[in-house]
Amino acid sequence: MTLLVRDLDETALLARIFPLLPAGAATLVGPGDDAAVVAAPDGRYVVSTDVLVEDLHFRRRWSTGYDVGVRAAAQNLADVAAMGGRPTALVVALAIPGDLEVAWVEGLARGLADACSHAGAAVVGGDLSGAGVVMVSVAVHGDLGGAAPVLRSGARPGDVVAHAGVRGWSAAGLALLEAGKARPEDGALGAAGPLARYVAGYLRPAPPLDGGPAAVAAGVTAMLDVSDGLLRDAGRIARASGVVVDLDAVALAPYAADLGAAVAALGRDDDDALGWVLSGGEDHGLLATFPPDAALPAGFTRIGSVRAADGSPRVTVDGLAPDVGPGWDHFRS
């Protein structure tokens, strides 16, 4: 018989979850009390939060509990990396319907655990609630290691614009699933085939977390997690810094070429690939600016430059206004 959430009380469900979660080196008091206690070695901590809502951010017919756990952790861990820090602890609030299988919840815990373990972080507590759909809210904490936080407002004219991570994979994976050209299992762990990486990129993004501290060591001036699309997030740096971020079409071309198998499977053209690169969200790469004489850290590729704003701060591609949509907006997309 399939065990459902409503077959257990809260204590019994937590007893199944807690043993699956990692305990990080910064955890002083973990799950089990009214609150956790986490070390903040340099006297400060980085904090951010994100929420995933079923049928808005994921669909259970495509995403296993493990997939949702990885994604929930990844998007929060990337925010800490974008500030130049290393993640230490996650607090997870989970709202779920009673007819959800307990195995799905256990899978979510394993996904959280795997993503956090790779980053050296822990899940130190949270909350459970009933709801009509699955909602996962994560608050992440991180350590700056004595360095100054990297803000969006530090880009200066003459800086180099660089990116770490993949571009467009998540958008391509979603398009393939929606069109029925790929199945969720095509992106399963260890799956092969030309479309597997795109589906996996959508279901389980893998941010370049080590890139945050590496960028700090290289003298980064501004940085953020590309969660809502390259154009929209580059625009956030431009506005915060009062500059023009000018992206280089030639430098972006390899990212578009990397999406060739998805374009072919969908019968699309190269413009769609470039659209995914510029506007596709949820890859959780790092977009950063560096002084012109800085040596870019491993994993970062130069994709543009920063110049003084001759009017309003904005993003351009080869000096021109981009002709694709700006990216994801929760209330307008």
RAVEN-V639301 format. One record per backbone hydrogen bond with DSSP energy under -0.5 kcal/mol. NH is the residue of the N-H (numbers start at 1). CO is the residue of the C=O. Records with the same first field share a line. If there is no record, write none. Layout:
BEGIN
NH=CO, CO
END
This chain:
BEGIN
5=100
6=98
7=4
8=5
13=9
14=10
15=11
16=12, 13
17=13
18=14
20=17
21=17, 18
24=22
27=24
28=26, 37
29=37
32=33
33=30
37=29
39=26
43=40
46=142
48=140
50=138
52=136
54=134
55=58
56=53
57=53
58=53
62=59
63=59
64=62
68=64
69=65
70=66
71=67
72=68
73=69
74=70
75=71
76=72, 73
77=73
78=74
79=75
80=76
81=77
82=78
83=79, 80
84=81
85=80
86=143
88=141
89=141
90=122
91=139
92=125
93=137
94=92, 127
95=135
96=129
100=97
102=3
103=3
104=101
105=101
106=102
107=103
108=104
109=105
110=106
111=107
112=108
113=109
114=110
115=111
116=112
117=113
118=114
119=115
120=116, 117
121=116
122=88
123=22
124=90, 122
125=90
127=92
129=94
131=96
135=95
136=52
137=93, 135
138=50
139=91
140=48
141=89
142=46
143=86
147=144
150=83
151=149
154=151
155=152
158=306
159=156
160=290
161=304
162=160, 288
163=301
164=286
165=299
172=168
173=169
174=170
175=171
176=172
177=173
178=174
179=175
180=177
181=176
182=176
186=183
187=184
188=185
191=188
196=193
199=195
200=196
201=197
202=198
203=199
204=200
209=207
211=208
212=209
213=209
214=210
215=211
216=212
217=213
218=214
219=216
220=215
221=289
222=289
223=151
224=287
226=285
227=225
231=278
232=326
233=229
234=230
235=231
236=232
237=233
238=234
239=235
240=236
241=237
242=238
243=238
244=307
245=243, 314
246=244, 305
247=245, 316
248=303
249=247
252=248
253=249
254=250
255=252
256=252
257=253
258=254
259=256
260=257
263=259
264=260
265=261
266=262
267=263, 264
268=263
272=269
273=269
274=270
275=271
276=272
277=273
278=274
279=275
280=275, 276
282=227
284=226
285=226
286=164
287=224, 285
288=162, 286
289=222
290=160
291=219
294=291
296=294
300=297
301=163
303=161
304=161
305=246
306=159
307=244
309=242
310=308
311=309
314=243
316=245
317=320
318=247
320=317
328=228
332=329
333=329
END
